[in-house]
Amino acid sequence: MTAQEAWHQLGVIPVNADGETEAQFLGFPIGTDRLAIWAWIEAEYGVSVHDLMHNINNQQRRMTVKRIQYQPGNGTNYDLMYGKVEGNGYLLVWLKRGGSGGSAFRFDGDYFIAAGYLMEKMDLPSRLMGDVYALCAFLNAQGHNAEAAGDFDENGQYIRPNVLSMGGE
């Protein structure tokens, strides 16, 4: 099956107001977040959903998105997909639902990324602000300019801040 065939098959799957599928799709169960399937299609076929939406031939663009297990050293583990997409763009997906779905953030690599902006665009609640800061630390480790609270220990491991003392929920 080609990326275009998978994309067309996905196009007939009903999706609810929360962006979750209402039918099975290529082994993904009912209730799978559409963005997770998009990320899978991108990783599986090496194409961007943008290109599929606009019927752009993948030979014209290349992207490299990899799955990464990010462990900042504070007892947490983040299942991420990260990489370069078209132009100067990057994609960060936090697969926080057991690796099958989560929140995605596409951004231009030249700009500062505020933690609040990342939280808003990934549709994360304020109670996860500590995780947002860890994601910002990950982006900084990839060479981006992102806001990160907390600190780093003597081994360079990220120490998650106490968000309750910072006004979080």
N, C-alpha and C positions, 0 to 999 in steps of 0.2 A: 504494500500500500504506500502511496506517495503522500507527502505532506498535504498536497492539494486535495487528495481524496479524503484524507482524515479530516481536513478542515471542512469540506463539504458535508461529510457525514455528521460532524459536530453541529453544523448549521441547522440540522433538522431536529436536534435534541431540544426539547422544551427546557427553559431555565426560569426559575422563580424570581421574585423581586429581590431576594438576597443573593442572586447570582449562583444558585446551586442547581445542578442538573436534576431533572425530574424523571429521567430514564437512564439506564446504563449506557455507557459509551466506552467501547474498547477495553473492557475490564475495570473501568472506574465505576464504583457503585452509585446508585441514586443518592443525591445529596452532595456530590462532589462539587467543590467550588470551581466555577468556570475558569478562574485565573490559574488554578493549579493545573487544569487540563491544558490551558494555553502554554504554561511554563513547560509542561511535559512535551507538548508538540514541538516547542522551540528547541528543547534539549534533544529530543529523539531524532528530529529531522534536520536540525541545524539551520532552521529558518526562523524569521521573526513573524509573530502574529501580525504585526503592522504590514509586512510584505504580503502575507496571505490575504489580509483584509483588502488590500489595494491591488492584489494580483500582480505583485512585483516579482520577477524572476530572481531566485536566490543567487544566481550567478552574479547579479549586480551588487549584492551586499553579502558580507560575511559577519558572523557574530560568534563569539566564544563565551558560552555560559557553562560554568562548572558547578557541580554540587560540592559543597564544603561543609564539613563538620567543624564548626568554630567553637572552641573551648577556651574561653578567656582566662581560665585558671581560678574561677571563683565558685566552682561546683556546678556551673550551668553548662549546658550543651545546646548549641543553636544549629539546626539543620537548615542550611542556606543554599540557595542557588545564586550565583553572582557571576557577572561577566560583562564584557563589552558588547554593545549592540550597535545599531547603525549610527553613523556619524561619530559624534563625540559622546554618545549616550552610553549609560550603564544600567544594568538591571540588578536589583537585589530582591530576592524572594525569601521570606522566612516561612519555611514549611513547618509551621507550628502544630499542625494537626496530624501528628504521627508520620510526617513525611509525605502526606497525600494532598495537602492543601495549606493555604495560608495567605499572607499578605505580600503584595508586590509593590515595588517602588522603582520607577524608571526616572533617571535624572541625567542631567548634563554634567560631565566630569569637571567643568571649569568653575563651578559655583560652590560657595559655602553652603553646607547643609545644616540647618538648625534642628535640634532634637525635636522641638515642637512641630516643625514642618514635616519631618519624617514620620512622627507619630500620627499627624493628621492624614497624610497621604497614604499611609499603610492602614489607616482606619483602626488604630490601636487605642484602647482605653487608657486613661491616665494612670490607672493602677499598674500598668506595665511600663511606666516611665524608666525604671531601672533597666529593663530589657532594651528599651529604645536607646539609652545611653550606651549599652553594650554593643548594639548594632552600629551606633556612631563610631565607637572605638574600632570595630571591625573595618568600617569604611576608611578610617584614618590609617589603619594598618595596610590598607590597599593603596594608599597614596592620595586619598581624597581629603578634603578639608571639611570635617564634620565636627559638630559640637559634641564634646564628651565630658561628662561629669565623672566624679570618682577619681581614682588615681591608679598608678601602676606600681607594683611592688619591685623589689630589687632585681627580679628575673624578667621584668617587662610584662608580667601578667596583669591583666586588667582587674581592678578591684571595684566591684559594683557599689554605687553610692546608696546610702540609706535614703530612699525617696520620701519616706514618711517625714523625715526631718526637713525635707525640701519643699513641703507643702503638697505632696502627692496624696492620693486617696489611701 
